[in-house]
Amino acid sequence: MTFTNSACNFIFRCVLPIVTWLFSSLIQAAEPDPLFNSQELLEISLTGPFRTINSERNKETEYEGGSLSYTDSNGGMITLDAKFKVRGNFRLRDDICDYAQLWVDLDKDDVAGTLFENQNRIKLVVQCDDPSKFERYVIKEHQAYQLFNAISDTSFRSRLARVTYQDTERDSQRTHYGVFIEHRNRMAERIDMETVELNKIEINTLDQVQATLASIFMFMAGNTDFSFISAPEDECCHNAKLFQVSGGDIYYPAPYDFDSSGYVDADYAQPNAALRLRSNRQRLYRGFCTPEAVLNQALETFRNKEAELLAIANDTSYMNERYAKGSAKYIQGFLDIINDPREVQRKIIDDCR
């Protein structure tokens, strides 16, 4: 498309300042709850009937008689009653994961004044199996949440934990990494929005700024397993949740569940055959076409965060240097694309939907 001088002047004098204002006016989030207000590794113990949980994997059953324990900042042991429900779909299959993904339900009357204040029902990403590669998947999925946190406040917070599971049905225990994920109701309060209970929305009701940021993030992470406008069942959307300003009619998507991404690179994850990708490491842009000015400003947001993104990927706190370098190399590959106008045209603009 060719613009006349007057058209170009209009774009730079009128359109771009508006877009810049939109980006600078993105949700100003409040402080997160205590559980998510630190990136320090959390050491906790969970007791419960985990043998039965991992055997039955019944989403309709609430498994009672459990507890959650941790040591507070004063060195005291805090123990909270807990119930458990299994969750998920793909990772709920016992041929994929030995251990079921969990909801941890706490009594809202017991958590006041504790690290888990305001937490009632928390999603826990459970390490899928024993081998070390599954430990790596959990850590990298936590990093994926951190990567999007760096880009947008309309994103789920996460907290890495080392979890000791004590089985109440037999004298056994295991210790694995896990990740607590911010509940969408708590996120909604933090960003001063409301949750959305719809199965499907129209494309033109998506906030262009947030949807573009989220789509580029999914491209960066090598994730094609998502939808921001519909869900196969239940509430919208597939591996994303929608939020809206009270009384508004525009929806803000926030993605979650990144184990199918090329960044995590789980060996059980395979791309949709219809997309004709060689592996889940191959990137494919699945975002919707958006005005040039919005796209350019979104790309600039990622460019401005380059150092922070690479620092997250290159963190060796819980991962050895070899795998950290591989993570950083994968992110650098994305940065090389967005810093090359020809690659942006070929791999993002030409592939938008």
Buried (B, 14 or more C-beta within 10 A) or exposed (E): EEEEEEEEEEBEEEBBEEBEEBBEEBBEBEEBBBBBEEBEEBEBBBBBBBEBBBEBBEEEEEBEEBBBBBBEEEEEEBEBEBBBBBBBEBBBEEEBBEBBBBBBBBEEEBBEEBBBEBBBBBBBBBBBBEEEEBBBBBBBBBBBBBBBBBBBBBBBBBBBBBBBBBBBEEEEEEEBBBBBBBBBEBBBBBBEBBBBEBEEBEEEBBBBBBBBBBBBBBBBBBBBBBBBBEBEEEEBBBBBBBBBBEEEEBBBBBBBBBBBBBBBBBEBBEBEEEEEBEEBBEBBBBBBEBEBBBBBBBBEBBEEBBEBBBBBBBBEEBBEEEBBBBBBEBBBBBBEBBEEEEEBEEBBBEBBE
